[in-house]
Structure formats: C-alpha cells, structure tokens
Amino acid sequence: MQKDLPQKLTLELLKNSKRSDRELAKILKVSQPTISRTRHKLEKSGVIQEYTIIPDFRKLGFEIMALTFFKMNPEFFSPEFSEKARKGAEKVPDAILISTGEGMRMTGVIISFHMNMTDYHRHLNMLRLDYKEVLEGVQSFVMPIGEAQFKKLSLKYLASYKPL
C-alpha cells in the first residue's frame, strides 16, 4: 500500500467526491477494497468530515454573498460566551462560516448567502441586535453572485495546491 495514499485519496475526493471507490482505485492504482478501507479510516479519524455539493447559488435564488467582519469587545472572550456564540451560530442558516480571527482591526468573520439586499440587511440587523453588548463594530464586503467572478467557489483547487 502507498504510504501517501490517504493524502492522495483526500485530494482526489476534493476534486470530485461523487466518484466511486472503484474509479478512485483505478486512478490511484490500488484495489477497490484498499480505497474503501482508507476512506473509512479518513472518515473515522475526522480528516473527511462530510461530503457535499457546491450548487449554482443563483439558480437557488441567492443573489449575494457577503463577508461580514466584526470586532468583539475583548471582555466577552470567555469559554461561556464561546459556547453561547457557537449555539447561536447554528441558528443562522444563511451563514456557511462564522469564526473568530484577526485582521483589519476585526476579530471575526461571517460568510453568508442572501436572496437580496433586504435579506442581507435583516441578517445584519439580527447580528447587531442579538450581539449589541458584544460587538464594537461591523463591516461588510458584499458580492453579487455570478458577476465578475474570476474563480468559482470550490475546494477542488486545493487538490493541486503546492507550497511555494
């Protein structure tokens, strides 16, 4: 068995997770049972967390993708608040990522999809109201979906990533 098979399999799945174990076995030049075992180990260990699709968001009715940056009052960085924020984040269906971080004098980011500007403003108002005691600032970068895109949203590009 190839020592780097788990990594190669993961990269192939990034390109197209719909492929069968048989097809992947041919590409990686190992047996189908070896692929099945390796995939199972990757799933069990958490390397592969889920399988999903990337749809045409416009065809689903979304017109806007937004990056919303926020700055939190440092007094609220605690395990208790983190747990409350995690539970609150699960209730925001239009957001695909909510995370703390650092940059541009902000401490967090939300990546979200919206049907239109009214929908986006509702999202922003909910954020400002629900977390008014925590937030010190909110800034946004709003993108119309499908216009002036130079590269589509996809994880498949990571499969060919090579560090410089």
RABELTA-V909955 format. One record per backbone hydrogen bond with DSSP energy under -0.5 kcal/mol. NH is the residue of the N-H (numbers start at 1). CO is the residue of the C=O. If there is no record, write none. Layout:
# RABELTA-V909955
nh = (NH	NH)
co = (CO	CO)
This chain:
# RABELTA-V909955
nh = (5	8	9	10	11	12	13	14	15	16	19	24	25	26	27	28	29	30	35	36	37	38	39	40	41	42	43	44	45	46	46	47	48	49	55	57	60	61	62	63	64	65	66	67	68	68	69	69	70	71	73	76	77	78	82	83	84	85	86	87	88	89	90	91	92	93	95	96	97	99	101	103	106	107	108	109	110	111	112	112	113	114	120	121	122	123	124	125	126	127	128	129	130	131	132	134	135	136	137	139	141	143	145	147	154	158	159	160	161)
co = (2	4	5	6	7	8	9	10	11	12	16	20	21	22	23	24	25	25	31	32	33	34	35	36	37	38	39	40	41	42	43	42	42	47	53	55	56	58	57	114	114	143	112	141	66	110	67	139	108	137	134	73	74	76	78	79	80	81	82	83	84	85	86	88	89	91	92	111	111	109	107	106	103	70	70	99	68	97	66	110	94	64	116	117	118	119	120	121	122	123	124	125	126	127	129	131	131	71	71	69	67	65	63	144	152	155	156	157	158)
